[in-house]
Amino acid sequence: MDSITNVIDTCVYPTPTIAQFISWDKKIKVHKYPEIVAMVEDGDPNAFSRYQRIELEGLPEAVWIHINDIAKYKIKSK
């Protein structure tokens, strides 16, 4: 359903192609807090401004997701 919704929202041609449906990838890299801290310690002082803390349904603890992925996939915190 997510793939279909994405193609409906983004299709630029009158008739969508099969490639538009199967190429849609909604995999998102999520990080735990220690990983973001490690990014800062490794020389990336802006890690906390590029990632946002999100609480997702089904996960026991909050995770950090890149702000671009949050906007792209319209991710909402629970």
Backbone as numpy.savetxt, mean C-alpha at the origin, in Angstrom:
# Nx Ny Nz CAx CAy CAz Cx Cy Cz
-12.49 -9.01 -7.12 -13.30 -7.81 -7.12 -12.44 -6.55 -7.12
-11.33 -6.57 -6.38 -10.45 -5.40 -6.35 -9.88 -5.09 -7.73
-9.52 -6.14 -8.46 -8.98 -5.95 -9.80 -10.02 -5.32 -10.72
-11.24 -5.79 -10.64 -12.31 -5.26 -11.48 -12.58 -3.80 -11.14
-12.66 -3.51 -9.85 -12.89 -2.14 -9.42 -11.77 -1.22 -9.90
-10.54 -1.69 -9.81 -9.40 -0.90 -10.27 -9.49 -0.61 -11.76
-9.81 -1.60 -12.55 -9.90 -1.39 -14.01 -11.04 -0.43 -14.34
-12.16 -0.56 -13.64 -13.28 0.36 -13.88 -12.86 1.81 -13.57
-12.10 1.98 -12.48 -11.67 3.33 -12.09 -10.59 3.91 -12.97
-9.74 3.07 -13.57 -8.55 3.58 -14.26 -8.50 3.30 -15.76
-9.47 2.62 -16.31 -9.42 2.26 -17.74 -9.51 3.52 -18.60
-8.54 3.65 -19.54 -8.52 4.83 -20.41 -9.14 4.55 -21.77
-9.39 3.31 -22.08 -9.99 2.94 -23.36 -11.44 2.54 -23.14
-12.24 2.58 -24.20 -13.64 2.19 -24.03 -13.81 0.71 -23.63
-12.91 -0.13 -24.08 -12.99 -1.56 -23.77 -11.73 -2.00 -23.05
-11.84 -2.46 -21.82 -10.64 -2.91 -21.10 -10.10 -4.21 -21.69
-8.81 -4.42 -21.49 -8.19 -5.65 -21.96 -7.98 -6.61 -20.79
-7.80 -7.88 -21.10 -7.56 -8.88 -20.06 -6.28 -8.54 -19.29
-5.29 -8.01 -19.99 -4.02 -7.66 -19.35 -4.21 -6.66 -18.21
-5.17 -5.75 -18.34 -5.43 -4.78 -17.28 -5.93 -5.47 -16.01
-6.68 -6.53 -16.16 -7.21 -7.25 -15.00 -6.14 -8.09 -14.32
-5.35 -8.82 -15.13 -4.39 -9.74 -14.52 -3.10 -9.04 -14.09
-2.85 -7.85 -14.59 -1.61 -7.17 -14.21 -1.76 -6.35 -12.93
-2.98 -6.17 -12.46 -3.19 -5.38 -11.24 -2.63 -6.13 -10.06
-1.71 -5.49 -9.37 -1.02 -6.11 -8.25 -1.28 -5.30 -7.00
-1.86 -5.92 -5.99 -2.16 -5.18 -4.77 -1.28 -5.62 -3.60
-0.11 -6.19 -3.89 0.80 -6.56 -2.83 1.45 -5.31 -2.26
1.47 -5.24 -0.96 2.00 -4.07 -0.28 3.03 -4.53 0.74
4.15 -3.87 0.78 5.18 -4.18 1.77 4.80 -3.48 3.07
4.64 -4.27 4.12 4.34 -3.69 5.43 5.56 -3.88 6.33
5.77 -2.94 7.22 6.91 -2.97 8.12 6.42 -2.89 9.55
7.18 -3.48 10.44 6.93 -3.32 11.87 7.79 -2.16 12.35
7.44 -1.64 13.53 8.14 -0.48 14.08 9.66 -0.64 14.11
10.20 -1.79 14.56 11.67 -1.92 14.58 12.32 -1.78 13.20
11.60 -2.15 12.15 12.15 -2.00 10.80 12.26 -0.53 10.40
11.28 0.28 10.80 11.33 1.71 10.50 12.46 2.36 11.29
12.61 1.96 12.54 13.71 2.48 13.37 15.05 2.11 12.74
15.16 0.88 12.22 16.40 0.45 11.58 16.70 1.29 10.34
15.66 1.68 9.60 15.87 2.55 8.44 16.49 3.88 8.86
15.98 4.42 9.95 16.51 5.69 10.46 17.95 5.51 10.90
18.21 4.45 11.63 19.57 4.19 12.10 20.55 3.93 10.96
20.05 3.41 9.84 20.89 3.14 8.67 21.08 4.36 7.79
20.62 5.52 8.26 20.89 6.75 7.52 19.72 7.34 6.76
18.51 6.89 7.03 17.33 7.44 6.37 16.51 8.22 7.40
16.84 9.48 7.63 16.15 10.25 8.68 14.68 10.54 8.37
14.27 10.35 7.12 12.89 10.66 6.73 11.97 9.45 6.71
12.42 8.33 7.23 11.61 7.10 7.17 10.25 7.29 7.85
10.23 7.96 8.99 8.96 8.14 9.69 8.02 9.08 8.96
8.52 9.94 8.09 7.63 10.81 7.32 7.15 10.15 6.04
7.83 9.11 5.58 7.42 8.40 4.37 6.51 7.21 4.65
6.47 6.76 5.88 5.63 5.63 6.28 4.64 6.09 7.32
3.46 5.48 7.29 2.42 5.84 8.24 1.99 4.60 9.01
1.73 4.78 10.28 1.27 3.69 11.15 -0.20 3.42 10.88
-0.51 2.15 10.61 -1.87 1.74 10.29 -2.22 0.50 11.11
-3.42 0.46 11.64 -3.93 -0.73 12.29 -4.86 -1.42 11.31
-4.52 -2.67 10.95 -5.30 -3.42 9.98 -6.09 -4.53 10.66
-7.25 -4.76 10.15 -8.12 -5.83 10.63 -7.39 -7.17 10.47
-7.38 -7.97 11.50 -6.77 -9.29 11.42 -5.31 -9.35 11.84
-4.68 -8.21 12.04 -3.30 -8.19 12.50 -3.27 -7.80 13.96
-2.45 -8.50 14.77 -2.44 -8.23 16.21 -1.80 -6.89 16.60
-0.96 -6.35 15.74 -0.30 -5.09 16.06 -0.30 -4.18 14.84
-0.07 -2.91 15.09 -0.03 -1.93 14.01 1.19 -2.18 13.12
1.06 -1.80 11.86 2.16 -1.91 10.90 2.38 -0.55 10.28
3.50 -0.41 9.58 3.85 0.83 8.91 3.83 0.57 7.41
3.12 1.42 6.67 2.97 1.28 5.22 3.38 2.59 4.56
4.03 2.49 3.41 4.47 3.69 2.68 3.26 4.54 2.33
3.39 5.85 2.49 2.26 6.75 2.27 1.73 6.70 0.83
2.60 6.39 -0.13 2.14 6.26 -1.52 1.21 5.07 -1.69
1.53 3.95 -1.02 0.66 2.76 -1.08 -0.67 3.03 -0.39
-0.65 3.78 0.69 -1.89 4.11 1.39 -2.81 4.91 0.48
-2.25 5.87 -0.23 -3.05 6.68 -1.15 -3.49 5.87 -2.38
-2.57 5.09 -2.94 -2.86 4.34 -4.16 -3.97 3.31 -3.95
-3.91 2.60 -2.82 -4.86 1.52 -2.57 -5.96 1.93 -1.61
-6.01 3.18 -1.25 -7.06 3.72 -0.37 -7.19 2.90 0.91
-6.06 2.69 1.57 -6.02 1.88 2.79 -6.53 2.71 3.96
-7.43 2.14 4.72 -7.98 2.81 5.88 -7.62 2.02 7.14
-7.33 2.73 8.21 -7.05 2.11 9.48 -8.36 1.65 10.10
-8.30 0.58 10.89 -9.56 0.07 11.49 -10.07 0.96 12.58
